[in-house]
Amino acid sequence: MFKAGCHISVAGGYAAMGRDALSVGANTFQYFTRNPRGRGGKTPSPADVAALRQIMEENGFAPALAHAPYTYNPCSADAEIRAYTREAMAGELRMLEQLPGSLYNFHPGCHVGKGTEAGIAMIADLLNGIVTPHQSTTVLLETMAGKGTEIGGRFEEIRAILDQVKPEIQHKIGVCLDTCHLNDAGYDIAGDTDAVLAEFDRVIGLNRLHAVHLNDSKNPLGARKDRHEKLGEGTLTLEGIRRIVCHPLLADLPFYLETPNELDGYAAELALLKEMRA
C-alpha cells in the first residue's frame, strides 16, 4: 500500500483532520501538536481523539505524524527554553498515547554558539528524560538543512545523538528524512538517490528510517537555506521526486507533503504521486 498524506491543520479538531485527509485522497497526515511558532495550544478532548482514531482504523490509515512546533529547542543556550521544550514534549508524548502507534517528529535544534558537541549531548539528554521504553509512539529526529547553528544537517550528527540515547529506549527513536532539507544540506537525494540512501545506511542505518517529508526545494544543492517548494516547481524536479517515491528502499515508508499548498493543492499533488506509483 502506498502511504501518502500531507500537512493538515488541527484548528478544526482531531476528527476534522481525519476527514480533511480523506477529502484529499490521503491515507495518513501530519499536523502540528500546537501553534508552530508560539506557545499557545489546547489539550484535545479524549472524545475528539477517539473519533479520529475510529476514522483512521476504518479507512486503513498509516500512522499519523505529530510535528513538534518550531519554537522547541532542546539545545538552546537559554535554560528556560530548554526546560519549556522538555515539559511540552513530554506532555505531547503522554497525549499521543491516545493515538497508539503515532510518530512524533521534531527538529533537533540550534546550539546557538554552544557548539555542535554540546548541542548533541543536550538533545540526547532530552530524549533520555522524556522517552519511555513502553510508550507506543516512535520519536523521530528530522534531517535538517544545516543552516546557521542547526544540528542535524549531517547524518553523522544524527548518529551522534542516537549513540548517546539510553539502550532501553533505542527502539523508540528513529529518523524522518526531509527531501528539501537533504538537498539544501548537500545530499543529492533527487539526482543520486541510491548514493544518498547508501550513505544514510552506512552512517545511521535504514532500520532507523520511519518517514519521509516529501518536499521540493527553492534552492540549489547545498544552499543550506531550507525553502520548501511545490512538487515539480523546484530544483528536485518531477523526475527526482519520482525517483524518490518509487525507490525500493523507501517505497513502504509513509510520505508526508509539507509543500506550500492548501488542501486543493495537496489533493493534486497526492494524485500525481499515485500516478507515479501506479
C-alpha positions as CSV (number, residue, x, y, z in Angstrom):
1,M,0.0,0.0,0.0
2,F,1.3,3.4,-1.0
3,K,1.2,5.5,2.2
4,A,0.9,9.2,1.4
5,G,-0.6,12.3,3.1
6,C,0.0,15.9,3.7
7,H,0.1,18.5,6.5
8,I,-3.4,19.2,7.9
9,S,-4.4,22.0,10.2
10,V,-5.5,20.9,13.7
11,A,-7.6,24.1,14.1
12,G,-10.9,22.2,13.5
13,G,-10.1,19.4,15.9
14,Y,-8.7,15.9,15.6
15,A,-11.6,14.2,13.9
16,A,-11.7,17.0,11.4
17,M,-8.1,16.2,10.4
18,G,-9.1,12.7,9.5
19,R,-12.0,14.0,7.4
20,D,-9.7,16.5,5.7
21,A,-7.2,13.8,4.9
22,L,-9.8,11.7,3.3
23,S,-11.1,14.6,1.3
24,V,-7.7,15.0,-0.5
25,G,-7.2,11.3,-1.1
26,A,-4.7,10.8,1.7
27,N,-4.3,7.7,3.9
28,T,-2.2,9.4,6.5
29,F,-1.4,13.0,7.5
30,Q,0.9,15.3,9.6
31,Y,-0.1,18.0,12.0
32,F,1.4,20.4,14.5
33,T,0.8,19.5,18.1
34,R,0.3,23.2,18.9
35,N,1.0,26.6,17.4
36,P,4.2,26.1,15.4
37,R,5.6,29.5,16.2
38,G,4.2,30.3,19.6
39,R,3.4,28.7,22.9
40,G,-0.4,28.5,22.6
41,G,-2.3,25.3,22.4
42,K,-5.1,23.3,24.0
43,T,-5.4,19.8,25.0
44,P,-7.7,17.8,22.7
45,S,-10.7,16.1,24.2
46,P,-10.5,12.3,24.6
47,A,-13.7,12.0,22.6
48,D,-12.3,14.0,19.7
49,V,-9.1,11.9,19.6
50,A,-11.2,8.7,19.8
51,A,-13.3,9.9,16.8
52,L,-10.1,10.4,14.8
53,R,-8.8,7.0,15.8
54,Q,-12.0,5.4,14.6
55,I,-11.7,7.3,11.2
56,M,-8.1,6.1,10.8
57,E,-9.0,2.5,11.7
58,E,-12.0,2.3,9.4
59,N,-10.0,3.7,6.5
60,G,-6.7,1.8,6.9
61,F,-4.6,4.9,7.7
62,A,-0.9,4.7,8.2
63,P,0.4,6.3,11.4
64,A,-0.3,10.0,11.8
65,L,2.8,12.1,12.3
66,A,2.6,14.7,15.0
67,H,5.1,17.5,14.4
68,A,6.6,19.5,17.3
69,P,6.5,23.3,17.0
70,Y,9.5,25.2,15.7
71,T,9.8,27.0,19.0
72,Y,11.1,23.9,20.7
73,N,14.9,23.9,21.0
74,P,16.4,21.1,23.1
75,C,19.9,22.5,22.8
76,S,19.2,26.2,23.3
77,A,21.7,28.4,25.1
78,D,18.7,29.6,27.2
79,A,17.9,27.2,30.1
80,E,14.3,28.4,30.2
81,I,13.7,27.4,26.6
82,R,15.3,24.0,27.2
83,A,13.0,23.5,30.2
84,Y,9.9,24.6,28.3
85,T,10.8,22.3,25.4
86,R,11.2,19.3,27.7
87,E,8.0,19.9,29.6
88,A,6.0,20.5,26.4
89,M,7.4,17.5,24.5
90,A,6.8,15.2,27.5
91,G,3.2,16.3,27.7
92,E,2.7,15.7,24.0
93,L,4.1,12.2,24.2
94,R,1.7,11.5,27.0
95,M,-1.2,12.8,25.0
96,L,-0.2,10.7,21.9
97,E,-0.8,7.5,23.9
98,Q,-4.5,8.2,23.0
99,L,-3.4,7.6,19.3
100,P,-1.4,4.4,19.7
101,G,1.4,3.8,17.2
102,S,1.8,7.5,16.3
103,L,5.0,9.1,15.0
104,Y,6.3,12.2,16.7
105,N,8.8,14.4,14.7
106,F,11.0,17.2,16.0
107,H,13.8,19.4,14.7
108,P,16.9,18.6,16.8
109,G,17.5,22.3,17.4
110,C,20.2,25.0,17.2
111,H,23.1,25.2,19.6
112,V,23.3,29.0,19.2
113,G,27.1,29.2,19.8
114,K,27.5,26.4,22.4
115,G,29.0,24.1,19.8
116,T,27.7,21.0,18.0
117,E,29.1,18.5,20.5
118,A,27.4,20.3,23.4
119,G,24.2,20.6,21.5
120,I,24.1,16.9,20.6
121,A,24.6,16.0,24.3
122,M,21.6,18.2,25.3
123,I,19.4,16.7,22.6
124,A,20.2,13.1,23.8
125,D,19.7,14.2,27.4
126,L,16.2,15.4,26.5
127,L,15.3,12.1,24.8
128,N,16.7,10.1,27.7
129,G,14.5,12.2,30.0
130,I,11.1,12.0,28.2
131,V,11.0,8.8,26.2
132,T,10.0,5.6,27.9
133,P,10.6,2.0,26.8
134,H,6.9,1.1,26.8
135,Q,5.3,4.1,25.1
136,S,3.5,3.4,21.8
137,T,4.9,6.5,20.0
138,T,8.1,6.5,18.0
139,V,10.1,9.7,18.2
140,L,11.8,10.9,15.0
141,L,14.8,13.2,14.6
142,E,14.3,15.2,11.4
143,T,17.2,15.7,9.0
144,M,17.9,19.4,8.6
145,A,19.3,21.8,6.0
146,G,22.3,22.8,8.2
147,K,21.6,26.5,8.3
148,G,23.3,28.6,11.0
149,T,24.0,26.5,14.1
150,E,21.3,24.0,13.3
151,I,22.1,20.4,14.3
152,G,21.1,17.5,12.0
153,G,22.4,18.8,8.7
154,R,24.8,15.9,8.5
155,F,24.0,12.2,9.0
156,E,26.9,12.0,11.4
157,E,25.2,14.5,13.8
158,I,22.0,12.4,13.9
159,R,24.2,9.3,14.5
160,A,26.0,11.0,17.4
161,I,22.6,11.8,19.1
162,L,21.5,8.2,18.7
163,D,24.7,6.9,20.1
164,Q,24.0,8.8,23.4
165,V,20.5,7.6,23.8
166,K,19.9,5.0,26.5
167,P,19.8,1.4,25.3
168,E,16.4,0.7,26.7
169,I,14.7,3.4,24.6
170,Q,16.7,3.0,21.3
171,H,13.8,1.1,19.7
172,K,11.6,4.2,20.3
173,I,13.9,6.6,18.4
174,G,14.1,6.9,14.7
175,V,14.6,9.4,11.8
176,C,12.5,11.3,9.3
177,L,14.1,12.3,6.0
178,D,13.1,15.7,4.6
179,T,13.9,15.8,0.9
180,C,14.1,19.6,0.8
181,H,16.4,19.6,3.8
182,L,18.6,16.9,2.4
183,N,19.0,18.8,-0.9
184,D,19.8,22.1,0.9
185,A,22.3,20.3,3.1
186,G,24.2,19.0,0.1
187,Y,22.8,15.4,-0.2
188,D,21.6,14.9,-3.8
189,I,18.6,12.9,-2.8
190,A,16.8,13.6,-6.1
191,G,19.7,13.2,-8.5
192,D,21.5,10.2,-6.9
193,T,19.0,8.6,-4.5
194,D,21.0,5.4,-4.4
195,A,24.1,7.1,-3.1
196,V,22.4,9.2,-0.5
197,L,20.5,6.2,0.9
198,A,23.7,4.1,0.9
199,E,25.4,6.9,2.9
200,F,22.4,7.0,5.3
201,D,22.6,3.3,5.8
202,R,26.3,3.4,6.4
203,V,26.1,6.2,9.0
204,I,22.7,5.7,10.6
205,G,21.1,2.6,9.3
206,L,18.0,2.2,7.2
207,N,16.3,0.4,10.0
208,R,16.1,3.8,11.8
209,L,14.2,5.4,8.9
210,H,10.4,5.6,9.6
211,A,9.1,8.5,7.5
212,V,9.8,10.9,4.6
213,H,8.9,14.6,4.4
214,L,8.4,14.9,0.6
215,N,9.1,18.5,-0.5
216,D,10.7,20.2,-3.5
217,S,13.2,22.9,-2.8
218,K,13.5,26.5,-4.0
219,N,17.3,26.3,-3.5
220,P,20.2,24.6,-5.4
221,L,22.0,21.6,-3.9
222,G,24.0,22.6,-0.8
223,A,22.4,26.0,-0.3
224,R,21.8,25.4,3.4
225,K,18.7,27.6,3.4
226,D,15.5,25.4,3.8
227,R,12.9,26.8,1.5
228,H,10.2,24.3,0.6
229,E,8.6,24.3,-2.9
230,K,5.6,22.6,-4.6
231,L,6.4,19.3,-6.3
232,G,8.0,19.8,-9.7
233,E,8.4,23.6,-9.3
234,G,11.8,23.5,-7.6
235,T,15.3,22.1,-8.0
236,L,14.4,18.5,-7.2
237,T,12.3,18.3,-10.4
238,L,9.4,15.9,-11.0
239,E,11.8,13.2,-12.2
240,G,13.7,13.5,-9.0
241,I,10.5,13.2,-7.0
242,R,9.6,10.1,-9.0
243,R,13.0,8.6,-8.2
244,I,12.4,9.1,-4.5
245,V,8.8,7.9,-4.1
246,C,9.5,4.8,-6.3
247,H,12.8,3.8,-4.8
248,P,12.5,0.3,-3.4
249,L,14.2,1.3,-0.1
250,L,11.6,4.0,0.5
251,A,8.5,2.6,-1.1
252,D,7.0,1.1,2.1
253,L,7.5,4.2,4.2
254,P,4.8,6.9,4.8
255,F,5.4,10.1,2.8
256,Y,4.1,13.4,4.2
257,L,3.9,16.5,2.0
258,E,4.9,19.8,3.5
259,T,4.8,21.8,0.3
260,P,3.3,25.4,0.3
261,N,-0.2,24.3,-0.5
262,E,-3.8,24.5,0.7
263,L,-6.0,21.3,0.6
264,D,-6.8,21.5,-3.1
265,G,-3.1,21.8,-3.9
266,Y,-2.3,18.8,-1.7
267,A,-5.1,16.8,-3.5
268,A,-3.5,17.5,-6.8
269,E,0.0,16.5,-5.6
270,L,-1.3,13.3,-4.0
271,A,-3.0,12.3,-7.3
272,L,0.3,13.0,-9.1
273,L,2.2,10.8,-6.6
274,K,-0.3,8.0,-7.1
275,E,0.2,8.1,-10.8
276,M,4.0,7.9,-10.3
277,R,3.5,4.8,-8.1
278,A,0.9,3.1,-10.4
